[in-house]
Amino acid sequence: MSGLRVEVGDGVALITLDRPERRNAFTKEMGRALGEAYRNLDADDAVRAIVLTGTPPAFCAGADLGGGKGAGPEDVFDAPAADTFTASPINPPAFDLRKPVIAAVNGHAIGIGLTIAMQADIRILAADAKYSIPQVRRGVIPDAMSHWTVPHIAGLAVAADVLLTGRTFDGVEAVRLGLASRCLSAEEVLPAALEAARDIAINVSPMSAALSKRLLWQGAARGYSPDRVAELETELHLRVMGTHDAAEGVRAFMDRRAPQWDSRLSTDWQEIDPQ
């Protein structure tokens, strides 16, 4: 069992971390399964948006401390073989997908539970749940590219506060710090995320979303200058202007109806600014 469930309907894929007896504690198998699910869903034209959540009462309680090779939790962070260990067990990360990914963090998210949510495009958190990236308090360091995602999302000062102290905070503070878009009661988080995903699935051109997301994250990763961003925005405008979707978006808006998008990432996609 991978500890993961995937459901697809109405243009939205719902991925659920599903080990409630362990509060969805993360395992290597879950990491492999999540990467595979991301790849499959990104290639599926029927999927327009992805929601990642956890089976209540938690989103993800962190790494499975029962998963070490020895008898107790002290063995979890034993030195592994260098050619088998990775601190980023999900390949690809959510930000490398072309589809928008919403993390519906409907309960406690600790360690890798929060760092995988930081790889999503949008985060909705439970207001009264507990959040932390406490690895420095366990004698190791934060994972899942959090030294890049957290400062790029919330800024270096917030990243230093969160990553170097390993302290715990709630959803209200997470929003104040810029780590999440909004916080709601735990039972409202998933419905709100699914509503946002369905809105994207209906009203956002698949190609427009993919190009905008790629430019957003690629620009952060490569440190594009404002002038380079302007060049790429112009290049991408020229790529989509005159297409069916560009005309359809305007027609649907004027007609006050849902658009019928024509772009297909499986056949029409071209990378931007390949290096």
Secondary structure as UniProt FT lines:
FT   STRAND          4..9
FT   TURN            10..11
FT   STRAND          12..17
FT   HELIX           20..22
FT   TURN            23..24
FT   HELIX           28..42
FT   TURN            45..46
FT   STRAND          49..54
FT   TURN            56..57
FT   STRAND          58..60
FT   TURN            65..66
FT   HELIX           73..75
FT   TURN            76..77
FT   TURN            82..84
FT   HELIX           94..96
FT   STRAND          101..105
FT   STRAND          108..110
FT   HELIX           112..117
FT   TURN            118..119
FT   STRAND          122..126
FT   TURN            127..128
FT   STRAND          131..132
FT   HELIX           135..138
FT   TURN            144..145
FT   HELIX           146..154
FT   HELIX           156..165
FT   HELIX           171..177
FT   STRAND          182..184
FT   HELIX           186..203
FT   HELIX           206..222
FT   HELIX           226..240
FT   TURN            241..242
FT   HELIX           244..255
FT   HELIX           265..268
//
